[in-house]
């Protein structure tokens, strides 16, 4: 269920991204608005960075959560000195 939802969301983001790239290209070629196209491209880059940051953060949170779910026994304590 979770993987399917992630897949669907990823596909939706890809479709939106492709549409925005198409708009950016039209702004350059058909409307002669390279500065606006550059601005759209910059917004796309910022959104990409934001998504990567969220993905990294979720990954870290997942790793931390899994560390707390599996309780590992502490390593055996070794004496610092051995009495002979």
Secondary structure by P-SEA (a helix, b strand, c coil): caaaaaaaaaaaaaaaaaaaaaaaaaaccccccaaaaaaaaaaaaaaaaaaaaaaaaaaaaaaaaaaaaccccccccccccccc
